[in-house]
Each structure stands twice: as C-alpha cells, then as structure tokens.
Amino acid sequence: MLFLIFHGVLIMACIGHILLRRYRQPESRVAWLIVVLVLPYLGALAYVLLGQTSIGRKRIARLQQAIASLPRPERAPGWEVSADAPVIPDHHAPLFRVGESISGYTPVGGNQAQLMADSDAAIAHMVADIDQAAEQVHLLFYIWLDDHNGTRMAEALMRAARRGVTCRAMVDDLGSRTLIRSALWQALMAAGVQTRRALPVGNPLLRMLKGRVDLRNHRKILVIDNAISYCGSQNCADPAFLPKARYAPWVDAVMRFQGPVVRQNQHLFASDWMGSGGDDVAALLRQPMPPAQAGFTAQVIGTGPTSRNSAMPEMFETLLYAARRELFITTPYYVPSGALQAALCASANRGVDTTIIFPARNDDFAVGAASRSYYEGLLTAGVKVYEFQPGLLHTKSLTLDGEITLIGSANMDRRSFDLNYENNILLCDRAVTAQMRARQQQYLADSHIITLDEVRGWSMGRRLWNNTLAIVGPVL
C-alpha cells in the first residue's frame, strides 16, 4: 500500500510540474509525459536532472551582474559618427527589430565582411590577424582541439601574449574537455594567456543538482583589437575533426567582420567572460570608436537559456515569413518546433523558392532520424530538400531574397532553441549575401535531391524509427 501511495505521489508530482512549468512548448510537455508514464522512476529521475533549463542560481546571478556592469556598445564615444545610420529596406526593418528585442543590440551601419574560402583558410586568417594584434585578443569556442589548426591558434595566442598583447581565451568545459586536459592548455597559461572554462561541469552528479549539466556555451567568437571579429559555424579544429573523423570533412562557413558590429561581438564576449569569473573588461567597451567607413547594416544576435524564451526560433520564423522570392537554408541539425516547421512549409506554399540542405550522414543518429521525419511535410509543401554528400555540412546559414544573410552558431534544433548559448550576425547587403549564396550553391552541387516518391518509399521500419525519435526530440 505504501509503495502504491509513493508511486502515485511521485508520478502526480512530476506530471504536475511538467504541466505547470512556464514557457514549455506543448510537444515538449507531451514528450516528457510519455517518458514519465512509460518509465515512471527512470523518467522521473531524467526529468529532475534534464527537464529544466537552468544553469544554476549562482551562475545566473553572476551573468546578470556582469551584463549590468557592462556599458552598452552604442554608448562608446564617437558611436554616432562611426556607426553610419543603418540602411534597411522598410520590409526588412521588422527582422532587425526582432533581433534587437532578443539581445538589445541595435542594427548598425558601416560594416564590412569577407567570407572565408574554407575552414583552413578561416584559421589562417585568424592566425594572421592575431599575429598583427597590438592590444588584445578575445577568443571563445565551443570545441577547441589540440590538432593542427587548434595548435596553430594556440601558438598564435602564445606569440601575442609574449609580446605584451592581452589574450583571453575561453572554451566550453564539456565541448573542449580534451584540450583542457592537454599540455597545450597548460602551455597557453604558462605563456600568459588568460583562460576560462565556460559552464564548468565538475562532479556531474553534484552539478546536476545545481543546474542542467548539458546546457552548453556553443558560441564561436574571435575579437581582435576591438576592430576585427569572426562569426560562423566553425570550431577551432581541422576539417578532419578527429573525434568524429568518419563523418569528415566537416564543412563550415565563417565571415570576417569589421565595423561597429565588432563592438557588439566584444560586448557579447565580455558578458560571457565576466559572467564566468573573468576579469573586468568593461573599459574596452568605453574606447572611442574608429572613424566611420562605408558599409552595410548588421546586428549581433546572442541567445541562450538565460535569454528571453523562444528567442532563436522566433528569429528563424520571422525570417522565413519575410521571404518574398527566395529562401535558402543550410543546417546540420533540424528538430524544429511545430511553428518553425509550419513557417518553412508556408514559405514554399506561398510561392517562395525554398531550399534546405542537410548532411546525408549526421554525427548524431537521433537528430538525423528525427530530421527525416519532417521531410514528407516539407516536400509536400514544395520545399526543395537536399542532402550533402562529401562530408558533414556543418554550416548554419540562411539567405533571403538576395539581400539578407544570417550566419553563426545556431542550428534549427531544440538544443539551439533552449539549451545552448549561441551567437549569430544578421546583415542586410546584396554583395555579402551574394557571396554566401554562391557558397550555398557550391554545397548544392555536392548534394543529392530528396524526392517525395523516395520518402514515401521508405520502409515501415524506417518511418517508425524516424517518427519515434521525433516524438522524444523535445526531451533530447
């Protein structure tokens, strides 16, 4: 009898919490209810450990304190002169208003960008810029390996630190755990590079009692001398990506930015750095802005579990509904909300030329299967679905009507929506968008088109597998 009472109280308590928790999407509630009802005790334990999206009260307080102490980029001396008035067509203005509502960064003009040729070229440009640094280098990566490219980056930082440049390097504690345990990490510190670990795990069991252990900092940021910044999908590693070499090469896209948008990336890095216990870097945001240069409008969009709810999916959905002629997307991980799937279908249904490319072989089998469960709905609506063949297409990119580009670290999946800290840059410029669109076309040339007949010909077992994993996607 006592066992039955305990069983009933446990299940009802979990169900009550699932139903009452704020900002939970209906499909997420349903997924957790299924888990708890099918596996009562394991499900309840999983919900306690993984059902929340909190990094812990102390971490939240420290992050909020850091953000509150940082001056906003637009308050820097000379900002009004340096940041040209943003030039945005009226029909695109709402996109930037949504971006501003997420992380507070206003759209700013006077920016320039260059799309790197490939992953190795991106690292080479970063190293060259670090070798020219005069004052400071700030670096944040989710994954940093001690392979060829990772070592090149570390050596560049050590050279800079030895000649008196202030270097601050930050990595995600889980994503870069191999580097943190390596001799290269120790060499960085010995050379004078200041280092921090984002969201340190420590004892996993104790960490789970304070906050969800798999909430990660997925950002990729490099800022040099308050003048140059990089943004894109690439981690600090070789394209061969040895931990998952059988999916190689990993194909990424990175842009090198100059202009006022760099100061916004600096602010985003500073909030992460100081929020993780790093020294106060607020003075860098008070430095006078350089003279104005001709350029395009851009805006940094930083999201995460401590941002406002549903920020990243709302940004994606707004972009999808804004498309008038053409929409082209590349993403390695696609586990959308119902609203995002509907927005993508609506794009094709209203006559927009809509294309999306996924990797043919996904390094996450569950995400790969869940993604394919959405193919039939996309294809029925008229979305052109492709799978990239040569390796793992890791680029997260979106181009819209030949004018708008979104590039950064965010995927179209639940992790990027709810669990990861992400950074992206939204820009309005025909020339830069043409560069990104040409790269997307290169990906298309190496991709296989998926047809509706092909998907409808999948076996019952394959469809069962895909659809089952899609149901538990909100849990994962």
C-alpha positions in Angstrom: 0.0 0.0 0.0 2.8 2.4 0.9 4.5 1.6 -2.4 1.4 2.4 -4.3 1.0 5.7 -2.5 4.6 6.6 -3.1 4.2 5.6 -6.8 1.1 7.7 -7.2 2.6 10.8 -5.4 5.8 10.6 -7.5 4.0 10.4 -10.8 1.5 13.1 -10.0 4.2 15.4 -8.7 6.1 15.0 -12.0 3.0 15.4 -14.1 2.0 18.5 -12.2 5.4 20.1 -12.6 5.5 19.2 -16.3 2.1 20.8 -16.9 2.7 23.9 -14.7 6.2 24.8 -15.8 6.3 28.1 -17.6 7.2 28.6 -21.3 7.1 24.9 -22.1 6.1 24.0 -25.7 3.1 21.6 -25.8 5.1 19.0 -27.7 7.7 19.1 -25.1 5.2 18.6 -22.3 3.7 15.6 -24.2 7.2 14.1 -24.7 8.0 14.4 -21.0 4.6 13.0 -20.0 5.2 9.9 -22.2 8.7 9.4 -20.7 7.4 9.6 -17.1 4.3 7.4 -17.7 6.2 4.7 -19.6 9.3 4.7 -17.4 8.0 6.0 -14.1 11.2 6.0 -12.0 13.8 6.5 -14.6 11.5 9.0 -16.3 11.1 11.0 -13.1 14.8 11.0 -12.4 15.5 12.1 -16.0 13.0 14.9 -15.6 14.6 16.1 -12.4 18.1 16.1 -14.0 17.3 17.1 -17.5 13.8 18.6 -17.5 14.9 22.1 -16.5 16.8 24.7 -18.5 18.7 26.5 -15.6 22.4 26.9 -15.4 22.1 27.4 -11.6 21.2 30.3 -9.5 24.7 31.5 -8.7 25.7 31.4 -12.4 22.6 33.3 -13.4 23.3 35.9 -10.8 26.9 36.3 -11.8 26.0 36.6 -15.5 23.3 39.1 -14.8 25.7 41.2 -12.7 28.3 41.1 -15.5 25.8 42.2 -18.1 24.5 45.0 -15.8 28.0 46.3 -15.3 28.9 46.5 -18.9 28.3 49.7 -20.9 26.3 49.2 -24.0 28.2 49.4 -27.3 26.2 52.3 -28.6 27.4 54.4 -25.6 31.0 54.4 -26.7 32.5 57.8 -27.6 32.0 58.6 -31.3 29.5 55.8 -31.8 27.1 58.2 -33.6 29.8 59.2 -36.0 31.3 55.8 -36.5 28.1 53.7 -36.9 26.5 55.0 -40.0 22.8 55.2 -39.9 21.6 51.7 -40.8 20.2 51.4 -44.3 17.4 48.8 -44.2 14.5 48.5 -46.7 11.2 49.0 -45.0 10.1 45.5 -45.5 13.2 44.1 -43.7 13.1 46.5 -40.8 11.0 44.1 -38.6 13.7 41.5 -38.9 16.2 43.7 -37.1 13.5 44.8 -34.6 13.1 41.2 -33.6 16.9 40.8 -33.3 17.1 43.9 -31.1 14.3 42.6 -28.9 16.4 39.5 -28.2 19.8 40.8 -27.0 19.4 44.6 -27.2 21.9 45.2 -30.0 20.7 47.8 -32.5 21.2 47.4 -36.2 24.3 49.4 -37.2 25.7 50.6 -40.5 29.3 51.0 -41.7 30.3 47.3 -41.6 32.4 45.2 -44.0 32.7 41.4 -44.2 34.6 38.8 -46.1 33.5 35.1 -46.4 36.4 32.8 -45.7 37.2 30.3 -48.5 37.1 27.2 -46.3 37.9 26.0 -42.8 41.7 26.0 -43.1 41.6 29.5 -44.7 39.5 30.8 -41.8 42.1 29.6 -39.3 44.9 31.0 -41.4 43.2 34.4 -41.5 42.5 34.3 -37.7 46.2 33.5 -37.0 47.4 36.3 -39.3 45.1 38.8 -37.6 46.3 37.6 -34.1 49.9 38.0 -35.3 49.1 41.6 -36.1 47.2 42.3 -32.8 48.5 45.2 -30.8 46.3 45.4 -27.7 44.0 42.4 -27.0 42.7 39.1 -28.4 39.5 37.6 -27.2 38.5 34.1 -28.2 35.6 31.8 -27.4 35.0 28.4 -28.9 32.6 25.6 -28.0 35.1 22.9 -29.3 38.9 23.6 -29.5 41.0 20.6 -30.3 44.8 20.2 -29.9 45.1 19.1 -33.6 46.9 21.0 -36.4 44.6 24.0 -36.6 44.0 24.1 -32.8 47.7 24.1 -32.2 48.2 26.9 -34.8 45.7 29.0 -33.0 47.2 28.3 -29.6 50.7 29.2 -30.9 49.4 32.5 -32.3 47.9 33.4 -28.9 51.1 32.5 -27.1 53.2 34.6 -29.5 50.8 37.5 -29.0 50.9 37.1 -25.2 54.7 37.0 -25.1 54.9 40.3 -27.0 52.6 42.0 -24.5 49.1 41.6 -26.1 46.4 40.8 -23.5 44.9 37.5 -24.6 41.8 36.0 -23.1 40.7 32.5 -24.3 37.5 30.8 -23.2 36.2 27.4 -24.1 33.2 25.3 -23.2 34.1 22.9 -20.4 32.4 20.0 -22.0 32.9 20.6 -25.7 36.7 21.4 -25.2 37.4 18.9 -22.4 40.2 17.2 -24.4 42.0 20.5 -24.8 41.6 21.4 -21.2 43.3 18.2 -20.1 46.1 18.6 -22.6 49.6 20.0 -22.4 48.6 22.7 -24.9 46.2 24.3 -22.5 48.9 24.4 -19.8 51.3 25.9 -22.3 48.7 28.7 -23.0 48.5 29.6 -19.4 52.3 29.4 -19.0 52.7 31.9 -21.9 50.4 34.4 -20.1 47.1 33.7 -21.9 44.2 34.2 -19.5 41.9 31.2 -19.7 38.4 30.4 -18.5 36.1 27.4 -18.8 32.5 28.2 -19.7 29.9 26.3 -17.6 32.4 24.0 -15.7 30.9 20.6 -15.1 33.0 19.4 -12.1 31.3 16.5 -10.5 28.5 15.6 -12.9 26.2 14.3 -10.2 26.6 17.4 -8.0 26.4 19.7 -11.0 23.0 18.2 -11.9 21.7 19.1 -8.5 22.5 22.8 -9.2 21.6 23.1 -12.8 21.3 21.1 -16.0 24.7 19.7 -17.0 24.2 19.7 -20.7 23.4 23.4 -21.0 26.5 24.5 -23.0 28.2 27.6 -24.5 28.1 26.8 -28.2 29.4 30.2 -29.3 32.3 30.8 -31.7 33.7 34.4 -31.2 37.1 36.0 -32.0 37.6 39.7 -31.4 40.9 41.4 -32.1 41.8 44.9 -31.0 38.2 46.0 -30.9 38.4 46.2 -34.7 38.1 42.7 -36.2 35.7 39.9 -35.4 34.8 36.5 -36.8 31.5 34.8 -36.8 30.3 31.4 -38.2 29.8 27.8 -37.6 33.4 26.6 -37.3 35.0 25.2 -34.1 38.8 25.6 -33.6 39.7 22.3 -35.3 40.8 20.6 -38.5 38.1 19.8 -41.1 39.1 16.1 -40.4 37.7 16.6 -36.9 39.4 13.6 -35.4 36.8 12.8 -32.6 34.3 12.1 -35.3 36.6 11.5 -38.3 34.3 9.1 -40.0 31.9 12.0 -40.9 34.7 14.2 -42.2 35.4 16.5 -43.7 33.3 19.0 -41.6 32.3 21.8 -43.9 31.8 25.2 -42.3 31.4 28.9 -43.2 33.0 31.8 -41.4 32.9 35.6 -42.0 35.5 38.2 -41.0 33.8 41.4 -39.9 35.0 45.0 -39.4 32.9 48.0 -38.3 30.6 48.8 -35.4 29.2 45.3 -35.3 32.6 44.2 -33.9 31.9 46.2 -30.7 28.7 44.2 -30.3 30.5 40.9 -30.5 33.0 42.3 -28.0 30.1 43.1 -25.6 28.8 39.5 -26.1 32.2 38.0 -25.3 32.6 40.3 -22.3 29.3 39.2 -20.8 30.4 35.5 -21.2 34.0 36.2 -19.9 32.9 38.2 -16.8 29.9 36.0 -16.2 32.4 33.1 -15.9 34.5 34.8 -13.3 37.0 36.6 -15.7 38.5 40.0 -15.0 36.6 43.2 -15.8 36.9 44.2 -19.4 34.3 47.0 -19.4 36.9 49.6 -20.3 37.2 48.1 -23.8 33.6 49.0 -24.5 34.3 52.6 -23.5 37.1 53.1 -26.0 36.4 55.7 -28.7 35.1 54.3 -32.0 37.2 54.5 -35.1 36.3 56.8 -38.0 33.3 55.9 -40.0 33.7 53.7 -43.1 31.2 52.9 -45.8 29.5 49.6 -45.3 26.3 47.6 -44.7 23.9 47.2 -41.8 24.5 44.3 -39.4 23.4 43.2 -35.9 24.7 40.6 -33.4 22.0 38.2 -32.1 23.1 36.4 -28.9 20.7 33.8 -27.4 20.8 31.2 -24.6 18.9 29.6 -21.8 19.0 32.9 -19.8 17.7 34.9 -22.8 14.0 35.5 -23.3 12.0 32.5 -24.1 11.9 31.1 -27.6 14.2 33.8 -28.9 16.1 31.9 -31.6 13.1 30.0 -33.1 11.3 33.4 -33.2 14.2 34.9 -35.2 14.1 32.0 -37.6 10.4 32.1 -38.0 10.4 35.8 -38.7 13.0 35.4 -41.4 11.0 32.5 -43.0 7.8 34.5 -43.1 9.7 37.6 -44.5 10.9 35.8 -47.6 9.2 37.0 -50.9 11.2 35.4 -53.7 13.9 33.0 -52.4 14.9 31.3 -49.2 18.0 29.1 -48.9 19.0 27.4 -45.7 21.8 25.0 -44.6 21.7 23.4 -41.2 23.2 20.2 -39.9 20.6 19.6 -37.2 16.9 20.0 -37.8 14.5 19.2 -35.0 12.1 22.1 -35.3 9.2 23.3 -33.2 5.8 23.0 -34.9 5.8 26.7 -35.6 9.1 26.6 -37.3 8.1 23.6 -39.5 4.9 25.4 -40.4 6.8 28.6 -41.3 9.2 26.7 -43.6 6.2 25.0 -45.3 4.4 28.3 -45.5 7.3 29.8 -47.4 7.1 27.3 -50.2 3.3 27.2 -50.1 3.1 31.0 -50.9 5.4 30.5 -53.9 8.8 31.4 -52.4 11.7 29.3 -54.0 12.6 27.5 -50.8 15.6 25.2 -50.4 17.2 23.5 -47.4 20.3 21.3 -47.3 21.0 18.7 -44.5 24.1 16.4 -44.2 23.5 12.9 -45.7 25.3 11.4 -42.7 24.6 13.0 -39.4 27.1 12.6 -36.5 24.0 12.5 -34.2 21.9 9.4 -35.2 18.9 10.5 -33.2 18.9 14.0 -34.7 19.4 12.7 -38.2 16.5 10.3 -37.9 14.3 12.9 -36.3 15.1 15.4 -39.1 14.0 12.9 -41.7 10.6 12.5 -40.1 9.9 16.1 -41.3 10.9 15.5 -44.9 7.5 14.4 -46.2 5.8 17.5 -44.8 8.4 19.8 -46.3 8.3 18.1 -49.7 4.5 18.1 -49.9 4.6 21.9 -49.3 7.1 22.3 -52.1 10.3 22.8 -50.1 13.3 21.5 -52.1 15.2 19.2 -49.7 18.8 18.1 -50.4 21.4 16.0 -48.5 25.0 17.0 -48.7 27.2 14.0 -49.7 31.0 14.6 -49.4 31.1 15.1 -45.6 29.2 16.7 -42.7 27.8 20.0 -43.8 28.1 21.9 -40.5 27.4 25.4 -41.9 24.5 27.2 -40.4 23.4 29.8 -42.9 20.3 31.5 -44.2 20.0 33.8 -47.2 16.8 35.6 -48.1 15.8 37.4 -51.3 19.4 38.1 -52.3 19.6 40.8 -49.5 19.6 39.2 -46.1 22.1 36.8 -44.5 22.1 35.1 -41.1 25.3 33.3 -40.2 26.5 32.0 -36.9 26.4 29.0 -34.5 22.7 28.3 -34.1 21.1 25.2 -35.5 17.4 24.7 -36.2 17.0 22.3 -33.3 15.9 22.1 -29.7 19.4 22.4 -28.3 20.0 25.8 -30.0 16.5 26.9 -29.2 16.5 26.1 -25.4 19.8 24.7 -24.2 22.8 26.4 -25.9 24.3 29.8 -25.8 24.5 30.9 -29.4 25.9 33.8 -31.4 24.8 35.0 -34.9 25.1 38.0 -37.1 22.2 39.3 -39.2 23.1 41.5 -42.1 21.5 43.3 -45.0 23.7 43.6 -48.0 23.4 42.3 -51.6 27.2 41.8 -52.1 27.8 39.8 -49.0 24.6 37.9 -49.4 25.7 37.0 -53.0 29.0 35.6 -51.5 27.0 33.5 -49.1 24.5 32.4 -51.7 27.3 31.4 -54.1 28.8 29.2 -51.3 25.4 27.6 -50.7 25.2 26.9 -54.4 28.5 25.1 -54.1 27.0 22.9 -51.4 24.0 22.3 -53.6 26.3 21.0 -56.4 27.6 18.3 -53.9 24.1 17.3 -52.7 21.5 14.7 -53.6 18.0 15.9 -54.1 15.4 14.1 -52.0 12.1 13.4 -53.7 8.6 12.8 -52.3 8.5 9.4 -54.0 11.7 8.4 -52.4 10.5 9.4 -48.9 7.1 7.7 -49.4 9.1 4.6 -50.5 10.9 4.3 -47.1 10.1 1.1 -45.2 7.7 1.0 -42.4 10.6 0.2 -40.0 12.5 3.3 -41.1 9.5 5.5 -40.8 8.7 4.1 -37.4 12.3 4.8 -36.2 12.3 8.3 -37.6 8.9 9.2 -36.1 9.6 7.7 -32.7 12.8 9.7 -32.3 11.0 12.8 -33.5 8.5 12.3 -30.6 11.3 12.3 -28.0 13.1 15.1 -29.8 11.8 17.7 -27.3 13.2 15.7 -24.4 16.6 15.5 -26.1 
